[in-house]
Amino acid sequence: MFIRWERSNIRENIAMSKFAFGKFREESRIGPRILLLDQWLKVFVAYPGMLLMFFLICTHPVLFLSSAFLSLFIFSSIQVFFYTKRHNLPESLWAYPYSIFYTFTLFWITPYAIATASRKGWLTRDLPADR
């Protein structure tokens, strides 16, 4: 599911870039523009970030793990804060384990999606493009 979403997200970035900086709606357009720039930044730093991560794991594992966990705590706390404003605290605390899970097990999805963006299938299965 994640890989299929990432691949379609890359295609959506390309499509949205064609009109995102024009006047495509009457309300504020700053939110979609920020999200688009954030998504493109994620695409551009995927491979350099992954290479840097492997390099740091090999050369400075304690530094990598300590800075990764500190960064995860800080950025997850922002998500927890905003989620708690609308919902409740116990549910928002799931941001911490999910961030750890995503960082250490799902980091490969964006680079893989970039490398296979032209494929229509999902991993090794050939699914129709309209699914």
Secondary structure by P-SEA (a helix, b strand, c coil): caaaaaaaaaaaaaaaaaccccccccccaaaaaaaaaaaaaaaaaaaaaaaaaaaaaaccaaaaaaaaaaaaaaaaaaaaaaaaaccccccccaaaaaaaaaaccccaaaaaaaacccccccccccccccc
